[in-house]
Amino acid sequence: MAALHLKYLQELEEYMNSGRMQEDFECSPEERRLEMLEFLETLMDVAEVADETATKLIFKNSQLGALTGVK
């Protein structure tokens, strides 16, 4: 089972909100920039899966879920 690391997500959010990620990006060589962009793309993909999963967890076996077809 995958471990859930809320602290890491909170630190990542702070890193992005503080502007440090943008600063790091601007001061990084091209290879590191590409790595950062790939990381963000993967993070956005995971966020989409998280949204779908949360919807299923919340609405599964509920009347609203039955009406909307959530399985």
PDB file of N, CA, C and O in Angstrom:
ATOM      1  N   MET A   1       0.855  -1.194   0.000  1.00  0.00           N
ATOM      2  CA  MET A   1       0.000   0.000   0.000  1.00  0.00           C
ATOM      3  C   MET A   1       0.891   1.245   0.000  1.00  0.00           C
ATOM      4  O   MET A   1       1.869   1.323   0.743  1.00  0.00           O
ATOM      5  N   ALA A   2       0.545   2.185  -0.821  1.00  0.00           N
ATOM      6  CA  ALA A   2       1.314   3.429  -0.903  1.00  0.00           C
ATOM      7  C   ALA A   2       1.104   4.260   0.358  1.00  0.00           C
ATOM      8  O   ALA A   2      -0.004   4.352   0.887  1.00  0.00           O
ATOM      9  N   ALA A   3       2.177   4.854   0.819  1.00  0.00           N
ATOM     10  CA  ALA A   3       2.099   5.715   1.992  1.00  0.00           C
ATOM     11  C   ALA A   3       1.526   7.075   1.576  1.00  0.00           C
ATOM     12  O   ALA A   3       1.777   7.548   0.467  1.00  0.00           O
ATOM     13  N   LEU A   4       0.778   7.678   2.449  1.00  0.00           N
ATOM     14  CA  LEU A   4       0.219   9.003   2.204  1.00  0.00           C
ATOM     15  C   LEU A   4       1.049  10.019   2.987  1.00  0.00           C
ATOM     16  O   LEU A   4       1.131   9.948   4.213  1.00  0.00           O
ATOM     17  N   HIS A   5       1.653  10.951   2.284  1.00  0.00           N
ATOM     18  CA  HIS A   5       2.552  11.919   2.912  1.00  0.00           C
ATOM     19  C   HIS A   5       1.977  13.330   2.789  1.00  0.00           C
ATOM     20  O   HIS A   5       2.362  14.096   1.905  1.00  0.00           O
ATOM     21  N   LEU A   6       1.058  13.656   3.681  1.00  0.00           N
ATOM     22  CA  LEU A   6       0.410  14.964   3.663  1.00  0.00           C
ATOM     23  C   LEU A   6       1.430  16.087   3.860  1.00  0.00           C
ATOM     24  O   LEU A   6       1.335  17.132   3.217  1.00  0.00           O
ATOM     25  N   LYS A   7       2.404  15.873   4.747  1.00  0.00           N
ATOM     26  CA  LYS A   7       3.412  16.902   5.011  1.00  0.00           C
ATOM     27  C   LYS A   7       4.163  17.269   3.724  1.00  0.00           C
ATOM     28  O   LYS A   7       4.426  18.445   3.474  1.00  0.00           O
ATOM     29  N   TYR A   8       4.504  16.272   2.915  1.00  0.00           N
ATOM     30  CA  TYR A   8       5.204  16.553   1.657  1.00  0.00           C
ATOM     31  C   TYR A   8       4.336  17.411   0.736  1.00  0.00           C
ATOM     32  O   TYR A   8       4.827  18.357   0.121  1.00  0.00           O
ATOM     33  N   LEU A   9       3.057  17.083   0.643  1.00  0.00           N
ATOM     34  CA  LEU A   9       2.164  17.868  -0.209  1.00  0.00           C
ATOM     35  C   LEU A   9       2.047  19.306   0.289  1.00  0.00           C
ATOM     36  O   LEU A   9       2.008  20.245  -0.506  1.00  0.00           O
ATOM     37  N   GLN A  10       1.991  19.469   1.602  1.00  0.00           N
ATOM     38  CA  GLN A  10       1.915  20.814   2.172  1.00  0.00           C
ATOM     39  C   GLN A  10       3.194  21.602   1.885  1.00  0.00           C
ATOM     40  O   GLN A  10       3.136  22.792   1.573  1.00  0.00           O
ATOM     41  N   GLU A  11       4.345  20.939   1.992  1.00  0.00           N
ATOM     42  CA  GLU A  11       5.614  21.594   1.693  1.00  0.00           C
ATOM     43  C   GLU A  11       5.703  21.957   0.212  1.00  0.00           C
ATOM     44  O   GLU A  11       6.213  23.021  -0.139  1.00  0.00           O
ATOM     45  N   LEU A  12       5.212  21.083  -0.646  1.00  0.00           N
ATOM     46  CA  LEU A  12       5.205  21.349  -2.078  1.00  0.00           C
ATOM     47  C   LEU A  12       4.308  22.538  -2.401  1.00  0.00           C
ATOM     48  O   LEU A  12       4.665  23.390  -3.214  1.00  0.00           O
ATOM     49  N   GLU A  13       3.157  22.590  -1.770  1.00  0.00           N
ATOM     50  CA  GLU A  13       2.246  23.725  -1.966  1.00  0.00           C
ATOM     51  C   GLU A  13       2.920  25.023  -1.539  1.00  0.00           C
ATOM     52  O   GLU A  13       2.830  26.029  -2.244  1.00  0.00           O
ATOM     53  N   GLU A  14       3.584  25.010  -0.408  1.00  0.00           N
ATOM     54  CA  GLU A  14       4.279  26.200   0.079  1.00  0.00           C
ATOM     55  C   GLU A  14       5.407  26.604  -0.878  1.00  0.00           C
ATOM     56  O   GLU A  14       5.603  27.789  -1.145  1.00  0.00           O
ATOM     57  N   TYR A  15       6.139  25.621  -1.389  1.00  0.00           N
ATOM     58  CA  TYR A  15       7.230  25.866  -2.345  1.00  0.00           C
ATOM     59  C   TYR A  15       6.698  26.571  -3.589  1.00  0.00           C
ATOM     60  O   TYR A  15       7.338  27.492  -4.097  1.00  0.00           O
ATOM     61  N   MET A  16       5.555  26.157  -4.075  1.00  0.00           N
ATOM     62  CA  MET A  16       4.983  26.780  -5.265  1.00  0.00           C
ATOM     63  C   MET A  16       4.371  28.144  -4.937  1.00  0.00           C
ATOM     64  O   MET A  16       4.569  29.102  -5.685  1.00  0.00           O
ATOM     65  N   ASN A  17       3.632  28.244  -3.829  1.00  0.00           N
ATOM     66  CA  ASN A  17       2.974  29.498  -3.468  1.00  0.00           C
ATOM     67  C   ASN A  17       3.963  30.603  -3.108  1.00  0.00           C
ATOM     68  O   ASN A  17       3.682  31.782  -3.324  1.00  0.00           O
ATOM     69  N   SER A  18       5.115  30.228  -2.560  1.00  0.00           N
ATOM     70  CA  SER A  18       6.098  31.218  -2.112  1.00  0.00           C
ATOM     71  C   SER A  18       6.849  31.871  -3.261  1.00  0.00           C
ATOM     72  O   SER A  18       7.479  32.914  -3.087  1.00  0.00           O
ATOM     73  N   GLY A  19       6.781  31.260  -4.429  1.00  0.00           N
ATOM     74  CA  GLY A  19       7.533  31.777  -5.567  1.00  0.00           C
ATOM     75  C   GLY A  19       8.917  31.158  -5.705  1.00  0.00           C
ATOM     76  O   GLY A  19       9.636  31.436  -6.665  1.00  0.00           O
ATOM     77  N   ARG A  20       9.290  30.317  -4.742  1.00  0.00           N
ATOM     78  CA  ARG A  20      10.618  29.687  -4.797  1.00  0.00           C
ATOM     79  C   ARG A  20      10.750  28.757  -5.997  1.00  0.00           C
ATOM     80  O   ARG A  20      11.823  28.665  -6.594  1.00  0.00           O
ATOM     81  N   MET A  21       9.671  28.068  -6.355  1.00  0.00           N
ATOM     82  CA  MET A  21       9.751  27.171  -7.504  1.00  0.00           C
ATOM     83  C   MET A  21      10.004  27.973  -8.778  1.00  0.00           C
ATOM     84  O   MET A  21      10.809  27.569  -9.618  1.00  0.00           O
ATOM     85  N   GLN A  22       9.335  29.082  -8.920  1.00  0.00           N
ATOM     86  CA  GLN A  22       9.541  29.926 -10.096  1.00  0.00           C
ATOM     87  C   GLN A  22      10.978  30.441 -10.130  1.00  0.00           C
ATOM     88  O   GLN A  22      11.615  30.453 -11.183  1.00  0.00           O
ATOM     89  N   GLU A  23      11.480  30.866  -8.974  1.00  0.00           N
ATOM     90  CA  GLU A  23      12.864  31.338  -8.905  1.00  0.00           C
ATOM     91  C   GLU A  23      13.837  30.226  -9.274  1.00  0.00           C
ATOM     92  O   GLU A  23      14.779  30.440 -10.037  1.00  0.00           O
ATOM     93  N   ASP A  24      13.599  29.028  -8.721  1.00  0.00           N
ATOM     94  CA  ASP A  24      14.463  27.891  -9.036  1.00  0.00           C
ATOM     95  C   ASP A  24      14.423  27.580 -10.524  1.00  0.00           C
ATOM     96  O   ASP A  24      15.454  27.294 -11.133  1.00  0.00           O
ATOM     97  N   PHE A  25      13.240  27.636 -11.103  1.00  0.00           N
ATOM     98  CA  PHE A  25      13.083  27.359 -12.530  1.00  0.00           C
ATOM     99  C   PHE A  25      13.894  28.358 -13.360  1.00  0.00           C
ATOM    100  O   PHE A  25      14.622  27.976 -14.276  1.00  0.00           O
ATOM    101  N   GLU A  26      13.756  29.624 -13.029  1.00  0.00           N
ATOM    102  CA  GLU A  26      14.430  30.676 -13.790  1.00  0.00           C
ATOM    103  C   GLU A  26      15.952  30.592 -13.686  1.00  0.00           C
ATOM    104  O   GLU A  26      16.658  30.999 -14.608  1.00  0.00           O
ATOM    105  N   CYS A  27      16.460  30.067 -12.573  1.00  0.00           N
ATOM    106  CA  CYS A  27      17.906  30.003 -12.347  1.00  0.00           C
ATOM    107  C   CYS A  27      18.503  28.639 -12.678  1.00  0.00           C
ATOM    108  O   CYS A  27      19.700  28.428 -12.483  1.00  0.00           O
ATOM    109  N   SER A  28      17.703  27.728 -13.167  1.00  0.00           N
ATOM    110  CA  SER A  28      18.158  26.360 -13.414  1.00  0.00           C
ATOM    111  C   SER A  28      18.601  26.156 -14.853  1.00  0.00           C
ATOM    112  O   SER A  28      18.148  26.851 -15.763  1.00  0.00           O
ATOM    113  N   PRO A  29      19.497  25.186 -15.046  1.00  0.00           N
ATOM    114  CA  PRO A  29      19.857  24.822 -16.421  1.00  0.00           C
ATOM    115  C   PRO A  29      18.681  24.135 -17.121  1.00  0.00           C
ATOM    116  O   PRO A  29      17.724  23.708 -16.475  1.00  0.00           O
ATOM    117  N   GLU A  30      18.767  24.038 -18.433  1.00  0.00           N
ATOM    118  CA  GLU A  30      17.668  23.510 -19.242  1.00  0.00           C
ATOM    119  C   GLU A  30      17.222  22.112 -18.793  1.00  0.00           C
ATOM    120  O   GLU A  30      16.024  21.835 -18.737  1.00  0.00           O
ATOM    121  N   GLU A  31      18.165  21.244 -18.477  1.00  0.00           N
ATOM    122  CA  GLU A  31      17.819  19.876 -18.068  1.00  0.00           C
ATOM    123  C   GLU A  31      16.955  19.879 -16.802  1.00  0.00           C
ATOM    124  O   GLU A  31      15.990  19.122 -16.702  1.00  0.00           O
ATOM    125  N   ARG A  32      17.302  20.722 -15.852  1.00  0.00           N
ATOM    126  CA  ARG A  32      16.532  20.812 -14.610  1.00  0.00           C
ATOM    127  C   ARG A  32      15.151  21.415 -14.878  1.00  0.00           C
ATOM    128  O   ARG A  32      14.165  20.993 -14.275  1.00  0.00           O
ATOM    129  N   ARG A  33      15.078  22.383 -15.765  1.00  0.00           N
ATOM    130  CA  ARG A  33      13.788  22.983 -16.119  1.00  0.00           C
ATOM    131  C   ARG A  33      12.841  21.936 -16.701  1.00  0.00           C
ATOM    132  O   ARG A  33      11.665  21.876 -16.343  1.00  0.00           O
ATOM    133  N   LEU A  34      13.375  21.117 -17.600  1.00  0.00           N
ATOM    134  CA  LEU A  34      12.549  20.061 -18.188  1.00  0.00           C
ATOM    135  C   LEU A  34      12.084  19.074 -17.124  1.00  0.00           C
ATOM    136  O   LEU A  34      10.946  18.605 -17.161  1.00  0.00           O
ATOM    137  N   GLU A  35      12.951  18.765 -16.189  1.00  0.00           N
ATOM    138  CA  GLU A  35      12.595  17.868 -15.088  1.00  0.00           C
ATOM    139  C   GLU A  35      11.470  18.472 -14.243  1.00  0.00           C
ATOM    140  O   GLU A  35      10.536  17.775 -13.846  1.00  0.00           O
ATOM    141  N   MET A  36      11.571  19.766 -13.976  1.00  0.00           N
ATOM    142  CA  MET A  36      10.540  20.445 -13.175  1.00  0.00           C
ATOM    143  C   MET A  36       9.203  20.449 -13.915  1.00  0.00           C
ATOM    144  O   MET A  36       8.158  20.225 -13.303  1.00  0.00           O
ATOM    145  N   LEU A  37       9.227  20.699 -15.216  1.00  0.00           N
ATOM    146  CA  LEU A  37       7.991  20.707 -16.005  1.00  0.00           C
ATOM    147  C   LEU A  37       7.368  19.315 -16.065  1.00  0.00           C
ATOM    148  O   LEU A  37       6.148  19.175 -15.988  1.00  0.00           O
ATOM    149  N   GLU A  38       8.195  18.302 -16.201  1.00  0.00           N
ATOM    150  CA  GLU A  38       7.686  16.925 -16.216  1.00  0.00           C
ATOM    151  C   GLU A  38       7.059  16.577 -14.861  1.00  0.00           C
ATOM    152  O   GLU A  38       6.019  15.919 -14.804  1.00  0.00           O
ATOM    153  N   PHE A  39       7.694  17.019 -13.781  1.00  0.00           N
ATOM    154  CA  PHE A  39       7.152  16.796 -12.439  1.00  0.00           C
ATOM    155  C   PHE A  39       5.776  17.438 -12.319  1.00  0.00           C
ATOM    156  O   PHE A  39       4.839  16.808 -11.829  1.00  0.00           O
ATOM    157  N   LEU A  40       5.647  18.684 -12.762  1.00  0.00           N
ATOM    158  CA  LEU A  40       4.370  19.390 -12.672  1.00  0.00           C
ATOM    159  C   LEU A  40       3.298  18.738 -13.535  1.00  0.00           C
ATOM    160  O   LEU A  40       2.135  18.664 -13.137  1.00  0.00           O
ATOM    161  N   GLU A  41       3.686  18.270 -14.707  1.00  0.00           N
ATOM    162  CA  GLU A  41       2.729  17.583 -15.578  1.00  0.00           C
ATOM    163  C   GLU A  41       2.212  16.306 -14.909  1.00  0.00           C
ATOM    164  O   GLU A  41       1.018  16.011 -14.953  1.00  0.00           O
ATOM    165  N   THR A  42       3.111  15.568 -14.301  1.00  0.00           N
ATOM    166  CA  THR A  42       2.713  14.350 -13.594  1.00  0.00           C
ATOM    167  C   THR A  42       1.836  14.688 -12.402  1.00  0.00           C
ATOM    168  O   THR A  42       0.857  13.993 -12.133  1.00  0.00           O
ATOM    169  N   LEU A  43       2.177  15.744 -11.690  1.00  0.00           N
ATOM    170  CA  LEU A  43       1.376  16.180 -10.545  1.00  0.00           C
ATOM    171  C   LEU A  43      -0.046  16.527 -10.982  1.00  0.00           C
ATOM    172  O   LEU A  43      -1.006  16.186 -10.291  1.00  0.00           O
ATOM    173  N   MET A  44      -0.185  17.191 -12.107  1.00  0.00           N
ATOM    174  CA  MET A  44      -1.524  17.534 -12.613  1.00  0.00           C
ATOM    175  C   MET A  44      -2.293  16.276 -13.013  1.00  0.00           C
ATOM    176  O   MET A  44      -3.504  16.201 -12.801  1.00  0.00           O
ATOM    177  N   ASP A  45      -1.613  15.299 -13.581  1.00  0.00           N
ATOM    178  CA  ASP A  45      -2.264  14.027 -13.913  1.00  0.00           C
ATOM    179  C   ASP A  45      -2.749  13.323 -12.656  1.00  0.00           C
ATOM    180  O   ASP A  45      -3.856  12.786 -12.623  1.00  0.00           O
ATOM    181  N   VAL A  46      -1.916  13.330 -11.623  1.00  0.00           N
ATOM    182  CA  VAL A  46      -2.288  12.701 -10.353  1.00  0.00           C
ATOM    183  C   VAL A  46      -3.463  13.452  -9.717  1.00  0.00           C
ATOM    184  O   VAL A  46      -4.341  12.832  -9.117  1.00  0.00           O
ATOM    185  N   ALA A  47      -3.482  14.775  -9.845  1.00  0.00           N
ATOM    186  CA  ALA A  47      -4.584  15.567  -9.294  1.00  0.00           C
ATOM    187  C   ALA A  47      -5.911  15.199  -9.956  1.00  0.00           C
ATOM    188  O   ALA A  47      -6.947  15.164  -9.292  1.00  0.00           O
ATOM    189  N   GLU A  48      -5.884  14.930 -11.240  1.00  0.00           N
ATOM    190  CA  GLU A  48      -7.110  14.510 -11.932  1.00  0.00           C
ATOM    191  C   GLU A  48      -7.606  13.168 -11.391  1.00  0.00           C
ATOM    192  O   GLU A  48      -8.803  12.980 -11.177  1.00  0.00           O
ATOM    193  N   VAL A  49      -6.679  12.247 -11.172  1.00  0.00           N
ATOM    194  CA  VAL A  49      -7.041  10.940 -10.612  1.00  0.00           C
ATOM    195  C   VAL A  49      -7.560  11.114  -9.188  1.00  0.00           C
ATOM    196  O   VAL A  49      -8.515  10.449  -8.787  1.00  0.00           O
ATOM    197  N   ALA A  50      -6.934  12.008  -8.427  1.00  0.00           N
ATOM    198  CA  ALA A  50      -7.372  12.259  -7.056  1.00  0.00           C
ATOM    199  C   ALA A  50      -8.799  12.804  -7.034  1.00  0.00           C
ATOM    200  O   ALA A  50      -9.601  12.416  -6.184  1.00  0.00           O
ATOM    201  N   ASP A  51      -9.115  13.698  -7.960  1.00  0.00           N
ATOM    202  CA  ASP A  51     -10.466  14.253  -8.045  1.00  0.00           C
ATOM    203  C   ASP A  51     -11.481  13.161  -8.349  1.00  0.00           C
ATOM    204  O   ASP A  51     -12.537  13.093  -7.719  1.00  0.00           O
ATOM    205  N   GLU A  52     -11.160  12.310  -9.312  1.00  0.00           N
ATOM    206  CA  GLU A  52     -12.060  11.211  -9.666  1.00  0.00           C
ATOM    207  C   GLU A  52     -12.233  10.250  -8.483  1.00  0.00           C
ATOM    208  O   GLU A  52     -13.341   9.797  -8.195  1.00  0.00           O
ATOM    209  N   THR A  53     -11.138   9.953  -7.814  1.00  0.00           N
ATOM    210  CA  THR A  53     -11.185   9.030  -6.672  1.00  0.00           C
ATOM    211  C   THR A  53     -12.003   9.615  -5.532  1.00  0.00           C
ATOM    212  O   THR A  53     -12.812   8.913  -4.925  1.00  0.00           O
ATOM    213  N   ALA A  54     -11.801  10.896  -5.235  1.00  0.00           N
ATOM    214  CA  ALA A  54     -12.561  11.538  -4.163  1.00  0.00           C
ATOM    215  C   ALA A  54     -14.055  11.506  -4.468  1.00  0.00           C
ATOM    216  O   ALA A  54     -14.868  11.249  -3.580  1.00  0.00           O
ATOM    217  N   THR A  55     -14.413  11.766  -5.714  1.00  0.00           N
ATOM    218  CA  THR A  55     -15.822  11.720  -6.110  1.00  0.00           C
ATOM    219  C   THR A  55     -16.397  10.330  -5.866  1.00  0.00           C
ATOM    220  O   THR A  55     -17.492  10.193  -5.319  1.00  0.00           O
ATOM    221  N   LYS A  56     -15.669   9.317  -6.265  1.00  0.00           N
ATOM    222  CA  LYS A  56     -16.142   7.947  -6.062  1.00  0.00           C
ATOM    223  C   LYS A  56     -16.269   7.611  -4.584  1.00  0.00           C
ATOM    224  O   LYS A  56     -17.247   6.990  -4.168  1.00  0.00           O
ATOM    225  N   LEU A  57     -15.281   8.018  -3.789  1.00  0.00           N
ATOM    226  CA  LEU A  57     -15.319   7.713  -2.355  1.00  0.00           C
ATOM    227  C   LEU A  57     -16.486   8.407  -1.663  1.00  0.00           C
ATOM    228  O   LEU A  57     -17.132   7.834  -0.786  1.00  0.00           O
ATOM    229  N   ILE A  58     -16.746   9.637  -2.065  1.00  0.00           N
ATOM    230  CA  ILE A  58     -17.798  10.423  -1.419  1.00  0.00           C
ATOM    231  C   ILE A  58     -19.190   9.948  -1.829  1.00  0.00           C
ATOM    232  O   ILE A  58     -20.089   9.842  -0.994  1.00  0.00           O
ATOM    233  N   PHE A  59     -19.361   9.665  -3.118  1.00  0.00           N
ATOM    234  CA  PHE A  59     -20.704   9.400  -3.613  1.00  0.00           C
ATOM    235  C   PHE A  59     -21.054   7.935  -3.801  1.00  0.00           C
ATOM    236  O   PHE A  59     -22.212   7.615  -4.070  1.00  0.00           O
ATOM    237  N   LYS A  60     -20.091   7.037  -3.668  1.00  0.00           N
ATOM    238  CA  LYS A  60     -20.384   5.617  -3.839  1.00  0.00           C
ATOM    239  C   LYS A  60     -21.393   5.182  -2.781  1.00  0.00           C
ATOM    240  O   LYS A  60     -21.274   5.544  -1.610  1.00  0.00           O
ATOM    241  N   ASN A  61     -22.362   4.421  -3.192  1.00  0.00           N
ATOM    242  CA  ASN A  61     -23.405   3.890  -2.318  1.00  0.00           C
ATOM    243  C   ASN A  61     -24.276   4.975  -1.688  1.00  0.00           C
ATOM    244  O   ASN A  61     -24.881   4.748  -0.641  1.00  0.00           O
ATOM    245  N   SER A  62     -24.348   6.151  -2.312  1.00  0.00           N
ATOM    246  CA  SER A  62     -25.242   7.195  -1.819  1.00  0.00           C
ATOM    247  C   SER A  62     -26.366   7.395  -2.821  1.00  0.00           C
ATOM    248  O   SER A  62     -26.263   6.970  -3.972  1.00  0.00           O
ATOM    249  N   GLN A  63     -27.430   8.036  -2.386  1.00  0.00           N
ATOM    250  CA  GLN A  63     -28.541   8.304  -3.299  1.00  0.00           C
ATOM    251  C   GLN A  63     -28.096   9.208  -4.440  1.00  0.00           C
ATOM    252  O   GLN A  63     -28.467   8.987  -5.593  1.00  0.00           O
ATOM    253  N   LEU A  64     -27.306  10.219  -4.121  1.00  0.00           N
ATOM    254  CA  LEU A  64     -26.817  11.124  -5.155  1.00  0.00           C
ATOM    255  C   LEU A  64     -25.918  10.376  -6.130  1.00  0.00           C
ATOM    256  O   LEU A  64     -25.980  10.606  -7.337  1.00  0.00           O
ATOM    257  N   GLY A  65     -25.087   9.487  -5.611  1.00  0.00           N
ATOM    258  CA  GLY A  65     -24.232   8.669  -6.470  1.00  0.00           C
ATOM    259  C   GLY A  65     -25.048   7.792  -7.396  1.00  0.00           C
ATOM    260  O   GLY A  65     -24.700   7.626  -8.565  1.00  0.00           O
ATOM    261  N   ALA A  66     -26.114   7.239  -6.889  1.00  0.00           N
ATOM    262  CA  ALA A  66     -26.986   6.393  -7.716  1.00  0.00           C
ATOM    263  C   ALA A  66     -27.627   7.214  -8.833  1.00  0.00           C
ATOM    264  O   ALA A  66     -27.769   6.739  -9.960  1.00  0.00           O
ATOM    265  N   LEU A  67     -28.009   8.436  -8.516  1.00  0.00           N
ATOM    266  CA  LEU A  67     -28.627   9.300  -9.520  1.00  0.00           C
ATOM    267  C   LEU A  67     -27.632   9.736 -10.591  1.00  0.00           C
ATOM    268  O   LEU A  67     -27.991   9.875 -11.760  1.00  0.00           O
ATOM    269  N   THR A  68     -26.387   9.950 -10.192  1.00  0.00           N
ATOM    270  CA  THR A  68     -25.380  10.431 -11.146  1.00  0.00           C
ATOM    271  C   THR A  68     -24.593   9.312 -11.793  1.00  0.00           C
ATOM    272  O   THR A  68     -23.792   9.561 -12.694  1.00  0.00           O
ATOM    273  N   GLY A  69     -24.806   8.086 -11.351  1.00  0.00           N
ATOM    274  CA  GLY A  69     -24.138   6.940 -11.965  1.00  0.00           C
ATOM    275  C   GLY A  69     -22.736   6.683 -11.459  1.00  0.00           C
ATOM    276  O   GLY A  69     -21.959   6.002 -12.129  1.00  0.00           O
ATOM    277  N   VAL A  70     -22.386   7.214 -10.279  1.00  0.00           N
ATOM    278  CA  VAL A  70     -21.054   6.979  -9.716  1.00  0.00           C
ATOM    279  C   VAL A  70     -20.957   5.538  -9.272  1.00  0.00           C
ATOM    280  O   VAL A  70     -21.807   5.040  -8.533  1.00  0.00           O
ATOM    281  N   LYS A  71     -19.894   4.863  -9.738  1.00  0.00           N
ATOM    282  CA  LYS A  71     -19.686   3.453  -9.385  1.00  0.00           C
ATOM    283  C   LYS A  71     -18.475   3.290  -8.516  1.00  0.00           C
ATOM    284  O   LYS A  71     -18.145   2.172  -8.121  1.00  0.00           O
TER     285      LYS A  71
END
